[in-house]
Amino acid sequence: MNKIVIREGIKQIAPNQYAGRDDIDELVIADSVEEIGEFAFRECPNLKKITWGSGIHAIGRMAFYKCESLELLYLPGSIKRVGDCAFSSCSSLACVEFEDGDGVDFGNGVFECCTGLIYAILPNGLKDISGGTFIGCAKLEDIFIPGTVTSIGRGAFCGVAAEQIELPNSIEAIGEFSFFGSKLTSVDIPDRVSMIGDSAFVDCNNLRSAEIGNSVVCIGKKAFKDCPVLSEVTFRSTIIGSIGKAAFTGCEKFMRINVPASAMATYKRLLPKYLHRELVGF
């Protein structure tokens, strides 16, 4: 097997430069390297270890796609951009940790289908968790979301194993299908969130309770559809404007829906009549 050393003075690893190489087990990147091109190490099946230089600014689209032996990522704070599917389908990847920096942007599906991923720490400075970031990471059970994140994209945590995910107060929008099929047992929607997207929590079979913050204006259609053990929901918003069709269809264990007494009439107008008997004012 072979260790590849990117020597000092090189600024860019070219697109596709090492793609498909099965003789690489270790990669050492010099501090001078600023960019890793798209597909640069795509499908290097035996690449197990990466030592990052301090100058990396950008990791291109699918740069490490399907590097099936890669086990650990500790990414430097110098990184500003991680492209679409950069580490997707790295099936042995168990742990991801970003060093805090000045801010980083994610493309879509950065860790999509990393089926062995258990633990992820996202960096301070990250604003948007893009669509499909952790979709298909069925073993992901421990996630840190920093207090700089303002939005969670479509399908970002679809199917993850985490029973609890602490959503920081900075979050303003939760996208459609964002937690579809996850193993969450409870969720606390922060007070700055104004919109919960369509099907955001659909098919969360273990979800028992949900607290929805005081700034929510719109809850999308099918948002909590087919959550069979969901028994209690607390709405704190008095400015709710819409609750989408079938938002709670298939929630067969409902025992209590807590709403502000001053907005009881609004919730009766927005919720289907069969749920009115569960309404409790506070």
N, C-alpha and C positions, 0 to 999 in steps of 0.2 A: 504494500500500500504506500501512499505517497502524501507528503505534506507539501501544500502549495504555499509559498511565501510571496506575497505581493510586495515588491521591494520599494524602498523609500524613493520618492521622486515621481512615482506614478500617481496621476490624479483620478483616472477613471478606469474601471474594469469594463471592457467593452461588452455590448449586448451579445449574448450567446457564447461568450468567449470560452467558457469551460462546460457548457451544457452537455449533459449525457455522459460525462466522464465517470467511470465506475472505479477508477484507480485513486481517487482522492478521498482521504479520510480526515484530513485536518487542513484548515485554512487560517493563515495568519495575514492580517491586513495592515499595511504600514500606515502611519499617521498622516501621510501626505494624500492618501486616497480620499476623495470627496464624494464619489458617486459609483454605485454599482449598477451597471446597465441591466435592462430588462432581459430576463431569461439567462442571465450570466452563469448561474450554477443550477439551472433547471435540471431536475432528474439526475442528480449526482447521488446515487443510492447509498453510498458508503460514507458520505460526508457526515462526520459525527461531532466535530468540534470547530468552533469559529472563535478566533481572537480578533476583536475589533480594534481598528485604529481610532484615534481620538478626533480625526478630521472628517469622519463620514457625515455627509449631509443628506444624501438621498439613496434609497434602495429602490430599484426599479421594479416594474411590473413582473410578477412571477419569477423574480430573481432566484429564489431558493425553492421554487415549486417542487413538491414531491421529493425532497431530500429526506428519504424515509428513515435514515439512521440518526438524524439530528435530534439531540435529547434536551438541550438546554440553550436558552437565549438570554443573554444579559446585554442589552443594547445601550450604547452610550448616549448621553444627553445632547450630543452634537447633532443628532438626526433631526431633520426638519420634515422629511417626507418619506412615507413608506407606501409604495405603489400597490395597485390592485393585486390581490392574491400572492403577495410577495413570499409568504411562508405557507401557503395553502397546501393541504395534503401531506404535511410533514407528520407522518403517523406516529413516530416515536417521541415527538416533542412533548415533554411533560411539564416544563416550567418556562414562563416568559416573564422577564422583568426589564422595565425600562428605567434607566437613570433619569432623574429629573433634568429638564433643560428649559430652553426659552419657549418651547412650543413645538408640536409636531402635528402633521396632518396625515391621516390614514386614507388610503384608497379603500375600495370595497373588497370584502372577503379576505382581509390580510391573513387571518388564521383559519380560514374556512376548512372544515373537514380535517383539522388536526385532532384525530380521534383519540389520541393518548394524552391530550393536554389536560392537566389537573389544576394548575395554578397560574394566575396571570395578574401582574401588577402593571397598570397603565400609568403613564407619566403625568405629573403636573404640567400644565400647559396645553394638554390635549383638550380641544373644544368639542369635537364631534366624533362619536363612535359610529363609524360609517356602516352602511348596509352590509349585512352578512359577515361582520368582523369575526364572530365566533360561531357562525352557523355550522351545525354538525359536530360541534365539540362536545360529544355526549358524556364525557367524563369530567368536564370542567366544573369544579365545585367550589373554588375559592377565587374570588375576583375582587380586585381593588379598583374603584372608579374614582379619580381625583376630583376635587372641588372646582375644577375649571371646565368640566364637561357641561355643555348646554343642551345637547341633543343626542338621542339614541336612534340610530337609523333602522331602516327596514330589515327585519330578521337578524338584528345584531347578535342576540343571545338565543336564537332559536334552538331549542332542544338541549340546552345546557343542563348539567346535573345539580347546579347550586340550589340549595333549599332556601337560602337567604342571600340577597344582593342588596347592599346598602347604596341607595341612590342619593347622591349629594344634593344639597339644596340649590345648587347652581343649575340643575336641569330644568329646561323650559318646555321641551317637547319629547314625546315618546312615540316613535314611528310605528307604522303598521307591521304586524307580525313580529314585533321586536322580541317578545318572550314566548312566542308560539311553541307549545309543546315542552316547555321547560319544567323542571321539578320544583319550582318555587312552592313553599308552603304558605307564605304570606308576602304581601307587598305593601310598602308605604310610599305613596306617590307624593313627592315634595311639593311645597306650597307654590313654587314658581311655575310648575307645569300648567300650561293652559290647554294643551291638546293631547289626548290619548288616541293613537291611530287605530284604524280598522284592524280587528283581529289581533290586537297587541298581546293579549293574554289567552287567546283561544287554545283549547285543549291542554290547559295546565291542570293535569289530573290530580295533583296534590295540593292545589291552592285552596286554603281554608278561609282566609280573611284578606280583605283589602281596605286600606285607608287612602282616600282620595283627597288631595290637598285643596286649599281654599281658593285657588286661582283657576281651577279647571272650568273651561267654557264649553268644550266640545269633547264628547266621548264617541269614538267612531263605532260604526256598525260591527257587530259580532265581537266587540272588544273583549268580553269575558265569556264568550260562548263556549259551551261544553266544558265547564269547570265543575265536575260532578260533585265535589265535596265543598264547594264554596258556600259557607253558611252565614257569613256576616260581612257586610260592606258598610263603610262609614264615608259619607260624602260631607265635606266641610265647605264646599263652595256655595255661596249664595248668588253667584253670577252665572250659574250653569245655563247654557243656551240650547244645547242639543245632546240627546243620548240616542245613538244610532240604532237602527233596526236590529233586532235579535242580539242586542248587547249582552243580555243575560240568559238567552235561550239555552236550555240544557243544564242549567244550574239547579239541580233537583233538591239540594239540601238547604236552600235558603230558609233562615229562621229570623233574620233581622236585617233591616236596611235603615241605618241611622242617618238622618238628614237634619239640617238646621230647621228649627220650628218655623222661623220666619220665611223659609222658602218651601214649606210643605206643599203649597198649592202648585208651585212650579214643578216639583218632582212628580206630583200626581199627574200633571199634564204630560210630562216627558216619558214616564215609565208606563209600561203596559198595565192594564187594570188588574191582572192576576197577581201583580207584585204589590199592589196598594195595601194589602192586608199585612205585609211585612214592614211597612214604614213606621218608624218610631222617631218622633221629634226630640231634639235636645236644645 
